[in-house]
Amino acid sequence: MDILNKVRNYREEENQLKWEGTFEEFLAIVKERPEVAQTAHARVYSMIKNAGLNEQENKKQFTFFQNEIFGLEESLERLVEEYFHPAARRLDVRKRILLLMGPVSGGKSTIVTLLKRGFEQYSRTDEGAVYAIKGCPMHEDPLHLIPQHLREDFYDEYGIRIEGSLSPLNSMRLEKEYGGRVEDVIVERIFFSEDKRVGIGTFTPSDPKSQDIADLTGSIDFSTIAEYGSESDPRAYRFDGELNKANRGMMEFQEMLKLDEKFLWHLLSLTQEGNFKAGRFALISADELIVAHTNETEYRSFIANKKNEALHSRIIVMPIPYNLKVSQEERIYEKMIRESDMTHVHIAPHALRAAAIFSVLTRLEIPKKTGIDLVKKMRLYDGENVEGFNDIDVEELKKESQNEGMNGIDPRYVINRISSAIIRKEIPSINALDVLRSLKEGLDQHASISDEDKEKYLNYIAIARKEYDEIAKKEVQKAFVYSYEESAITLMNNYLDNVEAFCNKNKMRDPLTGEEMNPDEKLMRSIEEQIGISENAKKAFREEILIRLSAYARKGKRFEYNSHERLREAIQKKLFADLKDVVKITTSAKTPDEAHLKKVNEVVARLIDEHGYNSTSANELLKYVGSLLNR
């Protein structure tokens, strides 16, 4: 019964949030908390800003979008800082429709849904409280009750600008119900809700012949004309269109550019002047954020039509490309799997990474910069260290590919193929090879992939397989190393002792016999050769290590195993090279002896306990790596 108690508690909390009072009492709230009078654009910016901000290396990450949108930090920063922020400051940007443009399954709808859900929750907080004239179907701003000629005085006293005119219905109610006494008008606190059509509207195009403009602007209630005597009486009009109901909040136009022209004309006045025409009334004021989303093809077609020039000038386009970071693409798949009925299936480590590598490769443009290929570009974008390149190179790569991420494989396709791989397997456990195989087979069924693209994509699957092979070998080799970190540190310290003696032209002392000896050249070269350090370059590399070692010592910092990226890589490769034969023999023996069997069981246990495999996927990995090493 715990859920019922939570329902009751929620209901009590809702009741405590409710407020009702006169306009005079409402003004006292405005005086104390001016934020209740903010515009819809200011409210959405406050909502995002108040959720929190992480700023690293001049890049902003908004907590509001975290755990839902992955790899689009730059697009989201542009959205908030170039649209919501200036719009919140009443700059002209707020008089534009926000159009999110990008490929299918790229995150456009998710961003809009987050804004809608965020609005609903924010209106239940003190900072996001919204008040409206009670009984108004459009949830009108009570400040519209202040007459036009007194608004300058109101600004002087309260520091708040009032925009918009009182709606026809509330003008009549003010006279008939309140005798013109503004201070007695009843005001209530409202809570945004898409389901209840309060402050959030959604409009979807359908058949232009059957869709009525009344869906947007409301319509005459013919059953009341006999009672009120005229179609121009606001009481005979239903203010229940999506533009009416979205007042004070946001209006979502799904696939806006597919709408018939007559629906778009209403947006010209609404965006520029903050009002729209409905029935036989004067222009009706509305304060709402208008968000639309579409794909690139629809947008290109729209701007090519000269008849759309007026609306085009009132649109701000925000490109929402596909994510281009492998690590973030993995998180997208993890999220989609969490939201599905596939959570009981064991997905082996790196299976989603293999799929992510393939997806990201299909979205990247071939780099023009010399000395860099698609794989290096992929790694740089994901924040990995690539020798010879830095952050400036990454920025240059992004500038030369302005349209990058607008094409390629979408996340839904990958999840569909993962689902197919799961259904085929008798055991509820899939690995990277299952996923890559399924992705390859699915290309034939993907109607929108051309033969040319298919050939490219098959090559990208091969690259993803090659990348996974390296990951798999390292995974198994790590599992074979007992106390891997300790072994690596011991080897590194031994190497550093020899490098220090070599650079300083000193002798070393044997720890057992105490006799002096030369630095161990064979040991140093066996490590350096792992990362391609030539005989001629060894002195420079060793001196670089010694300088780094001295710099750490001066700062009172300890030189750790991970303190020098290339040295760490060399140590790893040296350890793995020493183990390679052991791994080959142990994993490929058809009838392993007792010692080998014990070793295999130890490795399986370590893969399960420390690396996230289960029994099935761990044994599959060992067999696969054994076959790789024996080729």
C-alpha positions, 0 to 999 in steps of 0.5 A: 500500500506504499504507492497509495500513501505516496499518491495521498502525499502527492495530493496533499502537496498539490493542495498546499501549493494552490493559492487564490486571492484578489488582484490586490493580494496578487500585487503584494506577491509581485512586489515581494517576488517579481519573478512571478511576472516573468515572460515565458522565455524568461521562465524557461531560461530560469528553469534551465539555469536554476537546474545547475551548470558545470563549466569546464574549459570554457564549455558549459554543460547544463544539468537540466539536460544531463542523463537524457541528452548525450554528446550534444553539449555544444548544440545545447550551449548554443540553444541556451546562450544564443536563444533562451538567454537573449530572449529572456532579456526581452531582446528581439530573439524572443520574437522568433520561432525556435526551429530544431533541425536535425536528422531522425532520432537525433534528440530533437523531440527529446529536447522538446519533451524535456522542456515540457516536463521541466515546465510542468515541474518548475511551475510547482516550485516557488521560483517558477510559480505562475498566476492567472486570472481565475476562470480564464481559458487562456490562463491570462496574465493578471497584470493585463488588468493594469490599464495601458495609461498606467503601465509606465507608473506601474513600471516605476513602482514595480520595475516590471514591464507589462506587455499585451492587452486584456483578452475580450472575454476578461474585458467583458468579465471585468465589467459584468462580474466585477463592475470594473473593479480591477482590485477585486478580480480573483487570481489563482496559481496555475500549474502547467500540464500538457495532459490538462492543456494548461500552458503547454500546447502541441500541434501535429499536422494531419490531412490539410483538407480535414484539419481545421484552423480552429485546432489552433485558435478556437472556434464559435460555440454555436449552441450558445449564440441563441443565449448570447445573441451574437458571434462576436460575444466572447462568451459564445467563443471557445478559447480552446485552440492550442495557441490559446491553451499554450499561453504563458508556457510553450507551444510545440509544432511537430513537423511544422514545415509540413503544415498547410500555409493557412496554419503558418500565417497565424504565426507571423503576428504571434511571433512578431507582435505577441498576438493572433487573430481569433473569431470576430475579435481584436487581436488576442495577446499571447505569451508563449515560446514556440518550438518546432522541429523538422528534418533538413530535407523539409527545411531546404524545401521550405526556404526554397519556396519564395512564398515562405520568406516572411515566416523564414525571417521569423525563424531561428534555426538550431541544428541538432546533429547526431552525437559524434562521441563514441562514449556518449553514443554508448550512453544513448544505447544504455538509456534506450535499453533501460527504457525497454524490456531488454534489461534482463539480457546480459550485454557483454562489456564493449558490445555497445562500444563496438556498435557506437564506433560503427554509428559514429564513423557513419556520421563523420566526414572524411578529414581534409587535414593531412596525417589524420584518418577517420579513426583518429578523428573519431578518437580526438572527438571523444577526448582521447589523446592522439599523438601529434594532435591537440585541442586546436586540431580538434577545433579545426576539424570541426570548422572544416566539417560544418554539416557534420553529424547531419547524416549517418546511422541513427540510434534507433537502427542500432537498438533494433539490430541489438533487439534482433540479435537478442531474439536470435540467441537462445541464451539471454546474453549478447556480445560485440560480435553478435551486435556487429553481425546483426548490424551488417545483416540489417543493412540489406533491410534498410531501405534508405541506404544506397549501394554506395553507402552500404559499401562504406558502412560495411567497411565501417563495421570492419573497422569497428570489428578491428577496434573491438579485437584490440579491446578484447585482447587487452581485456583478456591480457589484463585479466591474465595479469595477477595484480596488474596494477602492481606489476605495471608499477614495479616495471615502471619504477625499474625503468625509471631507475635505469633511465635516471642512471642513463641520463645522469651517466651513473652506475646502478647497484645490484640490490642482491650483490651490491656490485655496480653495473651499467643501466639495463639497456635491454630492459629500456629498449624492450619497453621503448620499442613497444611504442615505436621509439627508434634507436636514434630517438631513445635518448630524447625520449628518456630525457623527456621522461626525466624532465617530467619526473623532475617537474613532479618532484619540484611540485611535491607530486608523486610520479604515478603510473598514469603520469606519462601517457606514452610511457603508460602505453609502453608499459602495458604493451610490454606486459601484454607481450610477455603474456601473449604466449601464455594466453595463446596456449591457455585459451586455445588448448582443446583439452587443457591440462589441470594447470591450464584449466585452473588458469582459465577458471581464474581468468573467467572469475576475474572477468566476471568479478572485475570487468562486468562479464557473466559466465557465458560472455567471459568464456566466449571472449576467451575463445575469441581472443584465443582464435585471434592470437593463434591467427 
